[in-house]
Amino acid sequence: MVTAAHPLSATSAARAARVRHLGPNWYASVMGTAILGSAGVALPAQSGVLRDVFAGAWALSLTMLCALLAARTLHWARHGDQARAHLLDPAVAPFYGCLSMALLAVGGGALTAGRDLIGTRPAVVLDAVLFTAGTAVGLAAAVAVPYLMAVRHRADPAQATPVWLLPLVAPMVSAALGPLLVPHLPPGQPRETLLLACLAMFGLSLLATLLMLPLVFARLIGPAPLPLALTPTLFLVLGPLGQSTTAVGKIADLAPGVVPAPYDRGLSVFAVLYGVPVMGFALLWLALATAHVVRARRRGMGFAMTWWAFTFPVGTCVTGAMALARHTGLAVYDGLAVALYAVLAAAWLAAVAGTVRGLLSGELLAAPRPAPVARLAATGRTRSDAAR
């Protein structure tokens, strides 16, 4: 019995060792893959082949989510000290917002890209479960992570990075994807309650983001530049911009017959008055972030998991542009959505290629760097930055 059990225990120990350094930032890969499918089905031009491709992207994201949830469960069970240390690390704790957004993105994708693959009823059930779990985690992260930053992390505003936005954006993802479930609820108060709850989450996420953005921009123009590896996180600012435009558009789509007049018509007006200027700012930030990434690449920026920041935020701008196309009738927003989706697809391919290479080489799941270098990274500086 002992000899028979020994190989099993050795195998279990080996699996646990492989996930020791698996952090919550890995959920970003699920988000980026899920939105590849859900943003794709929102595009104006569709075909049977394309819809199959988008459904395949969603199915891949579902598989990735299940595998990652299992690995993270093993991580908590075998390396609870490491997992708790992540919560107390100001550089890692904000990534718990990615858990919420991964659940929400895969759930929402079930009703868009995945519905033809698994059927409407299973898609509704899956989305309802993941939306409920993702919203609960997102609201908890939106409170817990800023609280920890204030009382335990003691983060210096000069250390601000766009990563700090992640727990604050999670409720905005709920606001954008919750309306998908409204038609599947009983008419009357259940539908109106969910739709107005989505509007409330839009508000709380937007206001919290507006509090954080000045810190991010101040860091960008401050004396200590972002480390090269963190430069891609500038794309995270696109997340609340594109997702909020998507949210107000989808809320306005569902408002007639759910929200009493004249508020239903008011929401349609608000979707345009809010979405057009915000999308304009998103394009400005996209150009600024791209310029910084090009500069970082020329200075030797290599692949890191932060490259997944190129995917989900750009995908939210695709769905935001399509929401504006519906509400304005302007073909220019259709063209913008197609162009942004091309950027999303290219970014996803680059992130996947880098991730696969990192996994095969073992670098992405290796132990973190030595403490002196890690401390520099936590303060927003690399060794080369310090030398400069």
Buried (B, 14 or more C-beta within 10 A) or exposed (E): EEEEEEEEEEEEEEEBEBBBBBBBBBBBBBBBBBBBBBBBBBBEEEEEEEBEBBBBBBBBBBEBBEEBBEBBEBBEEBBEEBBEEBBEBBBBBBBBBBBBBBBBBBBBBBBBBBBBBBEEEEBBBBBBEBBBBBBEBBBBBBEBBBEBBEEEBEBEEEBBBBBBBBBBBBBBBBBBBBBBBBEBBEEEEEBBEBBBBBBEBBBBBBEBBEEBBEBBBEBBEEEEBBBBBBBBBBBBBBBBBBBBBBBBBBBBBBBEEBBEEEEBEEBBEBBBEBBBEBBEEBBEBBEBBBEBBEEBEEEEBEBBBBBBBBBBBBBBBBBBBBBBBBBBEEEEBBEBBBEBBEBBBEBBEBBBEBBEEBEEEEEBBEEEEEEEBEEBBBBBBBEEBEEE
